[in-house]
Amino acid sequence: MTERGEATKKRLVDAAARVFAERGYGGATTKEIARAAGVAEGTIYRHFADKRELFAAVFKDRSAADLEAAVKLPSLAGTRTVRENVLFLVKAIEDIEREVVPLLVAAPVSVDAQPIPAQAVPSLAPLVAYLEAEQRIGRVRRDIDARAAAFALFAVPFAAVALGRLPWARTAVSWEDVRAAVEAALDGILPPR
């Protein structure tokens, strides 16, 4: 594909992400997506077979890097600091909650139309495996329950984004608020300095 074609495809994916998040899958039309991207409706079909394929491309684009971060976390044990590694994951989870969850809500409901793979939503498993690996090398307290600690750390970015979505919320929760909550949780699981 040419550079221009790639740029057009990216514009379509970005526009579709906005339209799907605002209107839902069923309410979004290819005409509206094309208008939001600043192209003719037929341009969509030069890049995607149908609306479902475009939706899958949007989902993949919005989740790929963040899901990769979650999956590779256990391999980071013993590298950088535990704080840096956990904050790296928490940021990825926060991004997933902000960018991907609205797409999950917009997704088609019939099983045969569902373009979202099951592994698209992060699980606790990589964080539990990471904390257990860090326990084995002494960088996380051995007396803590890794699963409970993972749950507490995992909950922070979800709660932050959910609080920001409340209709009466005056402002979104900032990254500094999220970071402070993670730091407080880490203080309970890391060995004393």
N, C-alpha and C positions, 0 to 999 in steps of 0.2 A: 504494500500500500504506500502511496506517496505521502510526503510530509503534509501536504494540504489535506489529503484524505484522512490521515491520522488526527489532524487538528479538528476537522469537521466531526469525526467520530467522537472525539473527546467532548466537543461542544454539545453534541446530541446526548451523551451520557450525563453530562452535568445538568443540562436542561431537563432531561427526563427525571433525574433524581429530585429536582425541585418540584416538578409537576406531580410525580407519584406521591411524594411526601405531603403535598397540599391536598390533592384530590383523591388519593387512593388509586389502586390499580384499575378498578372498574370505572372510576370517574375520569381517569386520564385518557385523553384521545391522542392519537398520533398527530392529528392536526394541531392540537394545542402544544404538544412537545416540539413539533417543528417550528411553530411560531416563536416559542420561548428560546429556541436555538438560533433563530434567525435564518432558517433554511426552508426550502419547499418541502412539503410533506413527502414527496417521492424520494427525497434524499435519505430519509430514514431507511427505506427499503434497499438502498444501495449498500448499506452497512449492516442491516439486521433483517432477518427473515420476517419477523413480525413483532408485535408489541411485547410478547412474552420473552423473546430473545433479547430485546432491548432492556427489559426489566432485569433479566438475569445478568446482563452486562453491567448494569448500574449496581446491582447487589455485589457482584464480584469486585468491581472497582472500589466500592466504599468499604469493603470488609477485608480484602486480601492482606494488606500490610499489617493491620491490627491483629488479625487472626494468626498470621505468621509469628508475630511477636509473642503471642500467648503460647503457641506450640513450642517455640524454641526456648522458652524460659528455663526449663530444667537443665539445659546444656550450659547455662550461664553460671551455674553453681561454682563458687570459688573464683569468679572473675569480678572485676569492679568491686563495688561494695553491695551488701544486701540492700541497703537503702536505694542505691541507684537502680538496681535490677527490679526491685518491687515498684518503684515509682515509674519506671519504664513500662511495666505491665499495666499498672493502674491507669496510666495515660492512654494506653491502647484500649483498655476496657471502657474508659470514659468516651473515647472517640467512637467505639462501637455503639455505645448507648445513644450518643448524640446523632450519629449518621445512619446507623444500620437499623436500629429499632423502628424508626418511622417507616422504613422500607418493609420490615417484617409485618407491621400493621397494615401496610398497603398491599401486601402480597395477595395473589389470587388464592381463594380458599379451597378450590377443588384439588384433590391429590394429583391428578394428572396434569394440572396446570401449574403446579408448585415448582418453581425453578430454584428454590433454595435448598441447598444440601443440608443434611442434618448437622454436620460439623460446623455450620456457619455461626452458631451461637457458642461463645466460649464457655468452657466448663471449668470447674475448680481443679480438675485433675493436674494440669500443668503446674499450677501454683502450689498444690499440695506436694507434688513430686519435687519441685524446686526447694520448698522449705525443708522437706525431709533430707534432701541432698546436703543442704546447708547445715542441718543438724548433725549429720554424720561427720562433717569437717569442723564442727564447733563454732560456726558463725551464727547459728540460731540456737537459742536455749533448747536443751534436750528435754526439759520437763514440760514443754508446752505441747498441746495437741495441734499438730500441723494442719489438720483439716479444719478445726475451729478457727485457727489463726487465718487460714486461707479464706474462709468464709467472711471473717471480719474485714479483711483487706479488700476482698472482692466486692463487698457490699458498699464500700465508700463511694466509688464512682457512680454506681447505679443510683444510690440515694441522692447524690449531688445533682445529677441530671434530672431525676424525678422531682426533686424539690424546685428546681428551676422551671419545671413545666406546670407547676400548680397555678391555677388561674389567679390566685391572690398574691403570688410571689412578685415582689417589686423588682428584684434583680435576680439574675442567674447566679448560682454558686460559682465562685471563681476557682481557677486552678490552685491558687494559694490556699483557699479553704480546703480543697481536696487534699493538697499536699500536707497541710497541718494535721488533718485527721489521720492520714496514713502515717505520719511521723509519730503521732500519739500511739497508734497501734503497734508500730515497730518498736517503740520504747518498751513495750511489754514483752516482745518476743526475742529481742536481741540481748546478748550477754552484756553486763554492765561495761561501760567504757573504761 
